[in-house]
Amino acid sequence: MVDLSIDCGGLRLANPVMPAAGTFGHELGQAIPLSRLGALVTKTITPGKRLGNPTPRVAEDASGMLNSIGIPSKGAEHFIAEAIPLYAAIGVPLVVSLSADTVPGFADLCRAVSIPGIAAVEVNISCPNIEDDGRAFAMRPETTLRVMEALRAATDLPLWAKLTPNTGEIREVARAAEDGGADALVVANTILAMSVDLASRRPTLGNVMGGLSGPAVKPIILRMAYQCVRSVDIPVIGCGGIATADDALEYMLVGCPAVQVGTATFLHPGAMLDVIDGIERYCEAHGVLSVGEIVGGLREPVISDGAAWEAST
Ligand SMILES: Cc1cc2nc3c(=O)[nH]c(=O)nc-3n(C[C@H](O)[C@H](O)[C@H](O)COP(=O)(O)O)c2cc1C
């Protein structure tokens, strides 16, 4: 028997596997027992109603998918009244994902959802905000620090910051989120991308650009998770291209105590359960009694030339 439970960002999870925000709804419970997941993470909710982006909102690509959903939302009031009871009945920690386009609006929303039934708040600081010319808060350390300090003051719940891979300063942004009071980081959201339909000569997405996710992004996000693990003292939750237990184990070896699975669930609704079972089998095969033993277990090469190391990172 392997102990799959793990401490992560202020929560004790029964196992390290949870859905990525926006890729899961309670309806998935018709296909798999959601009570087996380590936690549930909701679609990002916003203060008010939002329609979302023009269609088409998703497009398949060679080794992943593009989306420009644009966070359609029924607003916080609807979420609190309708969705929380549905999720709470599942009986695993409920993490609510939030976003807003101003710092005060974000903080108000965070305060409003900090209620019984919510185990932690994941703040999606990877979406455009109107206070910084449409850049995501997490594009820059300064804006990350400012929004995280306001969010920290707004809730006593565990606070997870979801970063964007579209910044060139992932380590500095990670440190700013930690300095601003985050209890964990989620690394990361989708990578800005686009594709073209040759028959129509139009962009495949109605919004022209969108976010790339799925297997194509795994090596990139894994590298970012690795860098973040080495930059902060809070847990880093891996999220990007995880479709199998092997993918999840790579993230755990670089130091992530938990992982989120997104796009893979669209292809295979049971993907998260397969990941849990596969992690357990790996532990059994390697004489690991508790899954925590493999977190950060990467065997790194000894690099004597510091300059070469800096160049490669
Ligand atoms: C259709 C779709 C909708 C998404 N919606 C959200 C969202 O509401 N909030 C959020 O933080 N991330 C959202 N994401 C990003 C995922 O949570 C995740 O960060 C990303 O897809 C990388 O993981 P994956 O490669 O396992 O899919 C969405 C991704 C997809 C594909």
The ligand as an SDF file (V2000), in Angstrom:
LIG
                    3D

 31 33  0  0  0  0  0  0  0  0999 V2000
  -10.5460   24.7590  -23.0050 C   0  0  0  0  0  0  0  0  0  0  0  0
   -9.6540   25.3270  -21.9340 C   0  0  0  0  0  0  0  0  0  0  0  0
  -10.1740   26.2060  -20.9890 C   0  0  0  0  0  0  0  0  0  0  0  0
   -9.3560   26.7350  -19.9890 C   0  0  0  0  0  0  0  0  0  0  0  0
   -9.8860   27.5840  -19.0570 N   0  0  0  0  0  0  0  0  0  0  0  0
   -9.0890   28.0350  -18.0550 C   0  0  0  0  0  0  0  0  0  0  0  0
   -9.6380   28.8370  -17.0160 C   0  0  0  0  0  0  0  0  0  0  0  0
  -10.8360   29.1210  -16.9550 O   0  0  0  0  0  0  0  0  0  0  0  0
   -8.7880   29.2950  -16.0620 N   0  0  0  0  0  0  0  0  0  0  0  0
   -7.4460   28.9800  -16.0370 C   0  0  0  0  0  0  0  0  0  0  0  0
   -6.7250   29.4080  -15.1320 O   0  0  0  0  0  0  0  0  0  0  0  0
   -6.9170   28.1960  -16.9990 N   0  0  0  0  0  0  0  0  0  0  0  0
   -7.7020   27.7180  -17.9880 C   0  0  0  0  0  0  0  0  0  0  0  0
   -7.1690   26.8880  -18.9380 N   0  0  0  0  0  0  0  0  0  0  0  0
   -5.7440   26.5100  -18.8670 C   0  0  0  0  0  0  0  0  0  0  0  0
   -5.5880   25.1650  -18.1510 C   0  0  0  0  0  0  0  0  0  0  0  0
   -6.0680   25.2360  -16.8280 O   0  0  0  0  0  0  0  0  0  0  0  0
   -4.1100   24.7310  -18.1190 C   0  0  0  0  0  0  0  0  0  0  0  0
   -3.3670   25.7090  -17.4520 O   0  0  0  0  0  0  0  0  0  0  0  0
   -3.5340   24.5470  -19.5180 C   0  0  0  0  0  0  0  0  0  0  0  0
   -4.4710   24.0070  -20.3900 O   0  0  0  0  0  0  0  0  0  0  0  0
   -2.2760   23.6650  -19.4900 C   0  0  0  0  0  0  0  0  0  0  0  0
   -2.5980   22.3540  -19.0510 O   0  0  0  0  0  0  0  0  0  0  0  0
   -2.8850   21.1290  -20.0710 P   0  0  0  0  0  0  0  0  0  0  0  0
   -1.7650   21.1290  -21.0730 O   0  0  0  0  0  0  0  0  0  0  0  0
   -2.9200   19.9170  -19.1960 O   0  0  0  0  0  0  0  0  0  0  0  0
   -4.1980   21.4090  -20.7060 O   0  0  0  0  0  0  0  0  0  0  0  0
   -7.9770   26.3630  -19.9420 C   0  0  0  0  0  0  0  0  0  0  0  0
   -7.4680   25.4620  -20.9010 C   0  0  0  0  0  0  0  0  0  0  0  0
   -8.2880   24.9420  -21.8830 C   0  0  0  0  0  0  0  0  0  0  0  0
   -7.6800   23.9670  -22.8720 C   0  0  0  0  0  0  0  0  0  0  0  0
  1  2  1  0
  2  3  1  0
  2 30  2  0
  3  4  2  0
  4  5  1  0
  4 28  1  0
  5  6  2  0
  6  7  1  0
  6 13  1  0
  7  8  2  0
  7  9  1  0
  9 10  1  0
 10 11  2  0
 10 12  1  0
 12 13  2  0
 13 14  1  0
 14 15  1  0
 14 28  1  0
 15 16  1  0
 16 17  1  0
 16 18  1  0
 18 19  1  0
 18 20  1  0
 20 21  1  0
 20 22  1  0
 22 23  1  0
 23 24  1  0
 24 25  2  0
 24 26  1  0
 24 27  1  0
 28 29  2  0
 29 30  1  0
 30 31  1  0
M  END
$$$$
